[in-house]
Amino acid sequence: MRYNIRIKNILPLLAGIFLWHSSPALMASSPETSYELDEVYVFGEAIETAKNDESSINKTVIHVKDKINAGQIQSVGELLKDIAGITVQSTSGGARVAMRGMSDDRFAVAINGNLLSKLATPSVQAYRYNLEWDTIPVDAVQKIEVIRGASSAEYFGTWGGVINIVTLPAPEENKTTVKTSHGSFNTHKYGLFHQESSENGRLSWTLGANKRNSDGYNLNTWQDTEDFNASLQYQLKEKELLSFSFGTNHKKQGIENAIGKFDEWRTHDYALKYATSSSEISIFQNDRTYTTNQMMNRTTSRFMTNQGFSWKQTLQKKHHTLTYGLQEQYYDFDFSPADMKNVLHGLYIQDKWKLNSELTLGLGARYDVYHVDLDSTLNPLFGKKGNPSTASYSQLSPKVSLTKHIQPNEEIFASASSVFRPANIGEYFYWGNLYYDPWSSNSAAKKLASICGISTQTEWQEKNGALQPEKGWSYELGWRKQATPRLSWQLTGFYNSIDNYIYQSYPAAIRSGYTSSLFVRNIPHVTIKGAEAALNYAFSQRLTGNLSLTTQNASKAPDFFDPGTALESLPKNTVHGGLSYQSGPFRTSIDVYYLSRRNNLGGAATTDLSLLYEKKNATVALSIGNIFNKHTQDETGSFLPGTNYSLSLQYKL
């Protein structure tokens, strides 16, 4: 095993839509907790949190476990729809997630603190280029920690923030649960989960397995998925814990409208962590195999490995909380005869300095070294003599933040952060696919160049240029308050100024003439700005609601291939609201999701309903999606399902 780096508007509208609130999400936090961390609890009662944790303004409790049990939520990506600042677009190929106007290659995703690699599974469908959220078993998720923006020095290459998916539980009881669900499109799911602790409580473990199959809602969008996950924790001493986790997922999915063709993913995740009250050491590995199966048994496979090591130390001294560490991560992408490797090395330090009872100053910096090897000796795709096949980049990125505590349950905050993000393996793959493509009559690059008025390969490569890392600054300004034990809100504005923005698209200048390969290149400058708002209220001990709104706008500098200035792949406005009600063993929630116009697609709102009844050890749940049968499309123009349902039964042995 090899290790190497990682380092990783609207208040009137708020009031108007507030009566349509969604799954109870109540914000909370303690004064000593940093403002930038939101904890989204999948388990837990939002109402109880409102009553018992009045001082908290950083924890977001979203009681979505009922929706998971009812079959309304099938992936971690869908789980994130309830969070302000996060945009989730459903597609026939799975969920696409964006954070503060950034796709998931521009924010960090971690499992139990170990950063995933975005493990881009490149193919000709752009939407399959992003992180495969469906390969993370949603039933195993205990909570999600969200760090918004780029203010944390601990994570590498993030503009939008950090999403840490926590799957390691500390079982409070020994139990075994079985679950089955059946729904529209001949969808069936079966699951088994077991958790147990030793008598002295020092040793605990969990096991989970799920199988799901569906015919899909469009032509040839069938899906078969199997996953297994396990975790083991051992308390060596008080506040000293050793943990190991393992997960595997096998997914097959038909390629829409392509009878006889399907995509296949196999994933394996391993992690070992040693933690005390002041330090953490982690070793992890993620393996992915992606195969496109064509007709007549023709297959194309790609293999990806992400290995890493991290060490973090925290020191508390008077008014300072100092965190520092190092990270190593190594990515390997093998698509014979292509062989690409990325290596990242990072050091970081961050100080939270309490200047007085009201002001907290955050100072941080990280230094990253990044190396990419396109392996031109093994891969003719990148092997034209004289062209660069390796590149190294480094940068020191300072970060500063200031938080003013107006009162125990209210604060305003601001931050400015330097960001450095090199291209990931998938971006290098698509860039190199055209930059180094053989210059022949049938050459994809030559056809593109001809449409753009370029006659030689030298000029083509000059216009494209080498793929440079993104650099720039990220700013945010916000206010959050727990006004009463029942009511809380948060308003945040953000602004990102990005140089060398790595753009993945079919530019307007060439879209009509050639569309069979994603075109990746640098754009001189891009600006992404917006605001996010969240409002949470407990009407009573039984009825709670929340409302979240995100508005964002992106613009680009004109470049040779596209003189336009608009970036419209993401909806400018996203609204989520709903209500949740609980009375004894009965619980129900109604959710409304609205995505405004993006690209050539109009805006649309859908409404989902879930009902759950629990008695003793048995739970029966019903989920009805898109109850008003609204016709919506994903970014590729494919129609998403109309009204659909899922009925499930869960029993605790």
Secondary structure as UniProt FT lines:
FT   HELIX           11..17
FT   TURN            18..19
FT   STRAND          25..28
FT   TURN            31..32
FT   TURN            35..36
FT   STRAND          37..41
FT   HELIX           46..52
FT   TURN            54..55
FT   STRAND          59..62
FT   HELIX           65..70
FT   HELIX           76..79
FT   HELIX           80..82
FT   TURN            84..85
FT   STRAND          86..91
FT   TURN            92..93
FT   STRAND          94..99
FT   TURN            100..101
FT   STRAND          102..103
FT   TURN            104..105
FT   STRAND          108..111
FT   TURN            112..113
FT   STRAND          114..115
FT   HELIX           126..129
FT   HELIX           133..135
FT   HELIX           138..140
FT   STRAND          143..148
FT   TURN            153..154
FT   STRAND          161..166
FT   STRAND          175..183
FT   TURN            184..186
FT   STRAND          187..197
FT   TURN            199..200
FT   STRAND          203..214
FT   TURN            219..220
FT   STRAND          223..237
FT   TURN            238..239
FT   STRAND          240..254
FT   TURN            256..257
FT   TURN            259..260
FT   STRAND          262..276
FT   STRAND          279..293
FT   HELIX           295..297
FT   STRAND          299..317
FT   TURN            318..319
FT   STRAND          320..335
FT   TURN            336..337
FT   STRAND          338..354
FT   STRAND          359..373
FT   TURN            376..378
FT   HELIX           380..382
FT   TURN            385..386
FT   STRAND          390..407
FT   TURN            408..409
FT   STRAND          410..421
FT   HELIX           425..435
FT   TURN            441..442
FT   HELIX           444..451
FT   TURN            452..453
FT   HELIX           457..464
FT   STRAND          470..482
FT   STRAND          487..505
FT   HELIX           508..511
FT   TURN            512..513
FT   STRAND          519..538
FT   STRAND          543..556
FT   TURN            560..561
FT   STRAND          573..583
FT   TURN            584..585
FT   STRAND          586..595
FT   TURN            599..600
FT   STRAND          604..615
FT   TURN            616..617
FT   STRAND          618..625
FT   TURN            627..628
FT   TURN            635..636
FT   STRAND          644..652
//
